[in-house]
């Protein structure tokens, strides 16, 4: 049974790869930013409807939901997810499929995620007599920008009527060789918050600093003081990153400005500690500024929650992966301090989010979010087949 199904998936994957590569290259050539993915959504719908598959459109404006019904479709349900938006990056690659939209690029692999899921839909639709239940496939907008397209799709009640037992997602990873898959049990990716601090001082002539309260100096003290949060208060069992990437103040070298702006990020995993860290950031920043005669207004934009892989489903899916690909190509990968709005789904239902290798030792592939990022397109041999396989195995492991 397993051998027969495996051979069918392998055959269908091989059949559809050329079309999926073509789809990926089209998506890469015509990227669209978060919440502006109108042409992308129309193209995805066209490619799915061409196969006679039902797809619901205009969810959270540009989101899509394709439905594949196996035998006894009401018996059980799972979901698969891909994200469809691109980044505001000007691509430097020179290839037949370089972005034609200046300043916009699929530098995070969402074109691969989307094309892969379309391929998965083609495979599963062909095999729908081989499984019981329903598989719904999400094409989600706005992963790269708050409030996160996942949260908007959830508000549109896609996780209801009935609630799925599991949601599966995958993400390209250039640090893993193509053909390799990485799994992380439990917390896999961090929560993420954006910090904005306005440090208020008193401006004046730089040659007479005694008549001023220099917000630049206050900002330096605040940034250093805030490192206490990571160094002194954090429980070592809960990894935390507090980084500042922007300090902006002043217009001239001989003028002390009235205020300065500090911007940064907070990444962690524990919900309680996250709340406590917010309080400490505000307290330390304000007290430090006030001690120097100034003040500080702290605004914290709460971002995505931490992504949690359900341990039960993680174990089942990792075992199932080992029945399809060689176990030497399956890795346990460490948690990451980057964020992913797939986490919103995992707050509502059990989730399994794994990493799919796109690296190639013979061709240097730059990191995600860089202007030269690309993938080894042989990834589709794994990304399509494995997600198709895992989806069917997941349904078989739901006992109603």
C-alpha positions in Angstrom: 0.0 0.0 0.0 2.7 2.5 1.0 4.9 1.4 -1.9 2.1 1.8 -4.4 1.1 5.2 -3.1 4.7 6.4 -3.0 5.2 5.3 -6.7 2.0 7.2 -7.7 3.2 10.4 -6.0 6.7 10.1 -7.5 5.2 9.6 -11.0 2.8 12.5 -10.7 5.4 14.8 -9.2 7.7 14.0 -12.2 4.9 14.7 -14.6 4.0 18.1 -13.1 7.5 19.5 -12.3 8.0 21.2 -15.7 4.7 23.0 -15.4 5.4 23.9 -11.7 8.8 25.3 -12.7 7.1 27.4 -15.3 4.6 28.7 -12.7 7.4 29.5 -10.3 9.3 31.5 -12.9 6.2 33.4 -13.9 5.6 34.3 -10.2 9.2 35.3 -9.8 9.0 37.6 -12.8 5.9 39.3 -11.6 6.2 39.7 -7.8 3.8 41.8 -5.8 4.1 43.3 -2.3 2.1 42.4 0.7 -1.7 43.0 0.4 -1.2 44.0 -3.3 -1.1 40.5 -4.8 -4.0 40.9 -7.2 -2.3 39.7 -10.3 -0.7 36.9 -8.4 -4.0 35.7 -6.9 -5.6 35.8 -10.4 -2.8 33.8 -11.9 -2.9 31.1 -9.1 -6.7 30.8 -9.5 -6.3 30.4 -13.3 -3.8 27.6 -12.9 -6.0 25.7 -10.4 -9.2 26.2 -12.2 -7.6 24.9 -15.4 -7.6 21.5 -13.7 -11.3 21.7 -12.8 -10.5 22.3 -9.1 -12.7 24.5 -7.0 -11.1 27.6 -5.5 -12.6 30.3 -3.3 -11.3 33.8 -4.1 -11.1 37.2 -2.5 -10.5 36.0 1.1 -8.9 39.0 2.9 -8.9 40.6 -0.6 -6.2 38.5 -2.2 -6.3 35.2 -0.4 -7.4 32.0 -1.9 -8.6 28.6 -0.7 -8.6 25.5 -2.9 -10.5 22.4 -1.8 -9.8 18.8 -2.7 -12.3 16.2 -1.5 -11.4 12.6 -1.1 -13.7 9.8 -0.1 -16.1 10.7 2.7 -15.1 14.3 2.5 -16.9 15.3 5.7 -15.2 12.7 7.8 -12.0 14.7 8.5 -10.0 17.7 7.3 -6.5 19.1 7.2 -5.0 22.3 5.6 -1.9 23.1 3.7 -0.5 26.6 3.4 1.6 28.8 1.1 2.3 32.5 1.2 2.2 34.6 -2.0 3.7 38.1 -1.3 7.1 39.4 -2.2 9.6 41.9 -0.7 10.6 45.5 -1.5 14.0 44.5 -2.8 15.5 45.3 -6.2 16.7 42.1 -7.7 20.3 41.9 -8.9 20.1 38.4 -10.5 20.4 38.1 -14.2 18.3 35.2 -15.4 15.4 34.4 -17.8 13.0 34.9 -14.9 14.4 38.1 -13.2 11.8 40.3 -11.7 10.1 42.6 -14.1 8.7 44.7 -11.3 11.5 47.1 -10.3 12.1 47.2 -6.6 10.0 44.1 -5.9 11.4 40.6 -5.6 10.6 37.1 -4.3 13.6 37.1 -2.1 12.1 34.8 0.6 11.0 32.0 -1.6 7.2 32.6 -1.6 7.2 31.9 -5.3 8.5 28.5 -4.6 6.0 27.9 -1.7 3.2 28.9 -4.0 4.3 26.9 -7.1 4.9 23.9 -4.8 1.4 24.0 -3.4 -0.1 24.3 -6.8 1.9 21.1 -7.7 0.6 19.4 -4.6 -3.0 20.3 -5.5 -2.4 18.7 -9.0 -1.1 15.5 -7.4 -3.7 15.3 -4.6 -6.6 16.0 -7.0 -5.4 13.1 -9.2 -5.1 10.8 -6.1 -8.4 11.9 -4.3 -9.7 8.3 -4.5 -6.7 7.2 -2.4 -7.6 9.0 0.8 -10.6 9.9 3.1 -11.4 13.4 4.0 -10.9 16.9 2.7 -7.7 18.8 2.1 -7.9 22.6 1.9 -5.0 24.6 0.5 -4.4 28.2 1.6 -2.7 30.8 -0.6 -2.2 33.5 1.9 -1.3 37.2 1.3 0.8 39.5 3.4 3.2 37.2 5.3 5.9 39.8 5.2 4.0 42.7 6.7 2.0 43.3 9.9 -0.7 42.4 10.8 0.1 39.3 8.8 -2.1 37.8 6.2 -2.6 34.6 8.3 -4.4 36.7 11.0 -6.7 38.2 8.3 -7.5 34.8 6.8 -8.4 33.5 10.3 -10.7 36.4 10.8 -12.4 35.3 7.6 -13.2 32.1 9.4 -11.2 29.7 7.2 -10.4 27.5 10.2 -14.1 26.8 10.9 -16.9 24.6 9.6 -15.3 22.3 10.5 -12.1 23.1 12.3 -9.2 21.2 10.6 -7.2 18.7 12.7 -3.8 19.9 11.4 -2.2 22.6 9.2 1.1 21.9 7.4 3.5 24.5 5.9 6.9 24.5 4.4 9.6 27.1 4.0 12.7 27.2 1.7 16.0 27.1 3.5 19.3 27.9 1.6 21.4 26.5 4.5 20.0 23.0 3.8 21.1 21.1 0.7 18.4 20.5 -1.8 16.6 17.3 -1.1 17.0 17.8 2.6 14.1 18.5 5.0 14.5 20.1 8.5 12.0 19.6 11.4 11.8 21.4 14.7 9.7 20.1 17.6 7.9 22.6 19.8 8.8 26.2 19.4 10.4 26.7 16.0 10.4 30.5 15.3 10.3 33.5 17.5 7.6 36.1 18.3 8.5 39.5 16.9 7.9 43.0 18.1 8.9 46.4 16.6 10.3 49.0 19.1 10.1 52.7 18.5 11.6 55.1 21.1 11.4 58.9 20.9 14.1 60.4 23.1 13.3 63.9 24.1 16.1 66.3 25.0 16.8 70.0 24.7 18.5 71.3 21.6 21.1 74.1 21.2 24.6 74.9 20.0 26.9 72.0 20.0 29.7 74.3 21.3 27.6 75.0 24.4 26.5 71.5 25.5 26.0 72.7 29.1 22.9 74.6 27.9 21.3 71.5 26.3 20.1 68.0 27.1 21.6 66.0 24.3 19.2 63.3 23.1 22.0 61.6 21.2 23.9 60.9 24.4 20.7 59.9 26.2 20.0 57.5 23.3 23.4 55.9 23.7 22.8 55.3 27.4 19.3 53.9 26.7 20.6 51.4 24.2 23.3 50.2 26.5 21.0 50.1 29.5 18.4 48.0 27.6 21.0 45.3 27.1 20.3 44.5 30.8 17.0 42.9 29.6 18.9 40.2 27.7 22.0 40.0 30.0 20.4 40.2 33.4 16.7 39.5 33.4 16.2 36.8 30.8 15.7 33.2 31.8 18.5 31.4 29.8 15.9 28.7 28.9 14.0 31.3 26.8 16.3 32.7 24.0 15.8 36.4 23.4 17.1 38.9 20.9 16.9 42.6 21.5 18.6 44.5 18.6 18.6 48.2 17.5 19.0 48.9 13.8 18.3 52.6 13.6 19.2 55.7 15.5 18.2 59.0 13.8 18.9 62.4 15.2 20.0 65.9 14.1 20.7 67.7 10.8 24.2 69.3 11.4 27.3 68.5 13.3 27.2 71.8 15.3 23.5 71.6 16.4 22.3 69.4 19.2 18.8 68.3 18.2 15.7 68.3 20.4 15.0 64.7 20.0 16.3 61.4 18.7 14.6 58.3 17.3 15.7 54.7 18.2 14.2 51.7 16.4 14.7 48.0 17.0 13.2 44.6 17.4 12.5 42.1 20.2 12.4 38.4 19.5 11.6 35.7 22.0 9.4 32.6 22.6 7.8 32.7 26.0 4.5 34.7 26.1 4.9 35.6 29.8 8.5 36.7 29.4 7.5 38.7 26.3 5.0 40.8 28.3 7.5 41.3 31.1 10.2 42.4 28.6 7.8 45.0 27.2 7.4 46.5 30.7 11.1 46.5 31.3 11.9 48.2 28.0 9.5 51.0 28.8 10.7 51.4 32.4 14.4 51.2 31.7 14.2 53.6 28.7 12.1 56.2 30.5 14.2 56.0 33.7 17.5 56.3 31.9 16.2 59.3 29.8 14.8 61.0 32.9 18.0 60.5 34.9 19.8 62.5 32.2 17.2 65.3 32.3 15.2 64.2 29.3 12.3 61.8 28.6 11.4 58.9 26.4 8.2 57.8 24.8 8.2 54.1 23.9 5.9 52.5 21.4 5.9 48.7 21.0 4.2 47.3 17.9 3.3 43.8 18.8 4.1 41.5 15.9 3.7 37.8 15.2 3.5 35.2 18.0 6.0 32.4 18.3 5.5 29.5 15.9 4.8 26.2 17.8 5.0 22.8 16.2 2.7 20.4 17.9 4.9 17.6 19.4 2.4 14.8 18.5 2.0 15.8 14.9 5.7 16.7 14.6 6.6 13.1 15.6 4.1 11.7 13.2 5.1 13.9 10.2 8.8 13.4 10.8 8.2 9.6 10.9 6.1 9.8 7.8 8.8 11.8 6.0 11.2 9.0 6.8 8.9 6.6 4.9 9.2 8.7 1.8 12.7 10.0 1.6 15.9 8.6 3.0 16.3 9.3 6.7 19.8 10.7 6.1 18.0 13.6 4.3 15.9 14.4 7.3 17.4 16.7 9.9 16.4 18.1 13.3 17.1 21.8 12.9 17.3 24.3 15.8 14.7 27.0 16.5 15.2 30.3 14.7 14.9 33.9 15.9 13.2 34.9 12.7 9.4 35.3 12.6 6.6 33.7 10.5 2.9 34.5 10.6 2.1 30.8 10.2 2.3 31.0 14.0 -1.2 32.5 14.0 -2.5 29.2 12.7 -0.6 27.2 15.3 -2.3 29.3 18.0 -5.7 28.0 16.8 -5.0 24.4 15.6 -2.1 21.9 15.7 0.5 22.8 13.1 3.6 21.3 11.5 6.0 23.7 9.8 9.2 22.3 8.3 12.1 23.6 6.3 12.9 22.5 2.7 16.4 22.6 1.5 17.2 24.7 -1.6 21.0 24.9 -1.2 23.5 23.7 -3.8 27.2 23.3 -2.9 28.2 23.9 -6.5 26.3 27.1 -6.8 26.5 29.6 -3.9 23.0 30.6 -2.9 22.7 33.8 -0.9 20.6 34.0 2.3 16.9 34.8 2.4 16.0 38.5 1.9 19.0 39.3 -0.2 18.9 40.8 -3.7 20.6 37.8 -5.3 18.6 35.0 -3.6 17.6 32.1 -5.8 17.0 28.4 -5.4 18.0 25.1 -6.9 14.7 24.3 -8.8 15.3 20.6 -8.3 13.7 21.3 -4.9 10.3 20.7 -6.5 11.1 17.0 -6.6 11.0 17.0 -2.8 8.7 19.9 -2.0 5.7 18.7 -4.1 6.1 15.0 -3.4 6.7 15.3 0.3 3.9 17.6 1.1 1.5 15.4 -0.9 2.7 12.4 0.9 2.5 14.0 4.4 -1.0 15.3 3.7 -2.3 11.8 2.9 -0.4 10.3 5.9 -1.9 13.0 8.2 -5.4 12.1 7.1 -4.7 8.4 7.7 -3.6 9.3 11.3 -6.8 11.1 12.2 -9.1 8.7 14.0 -12.8 9.8 14.0 
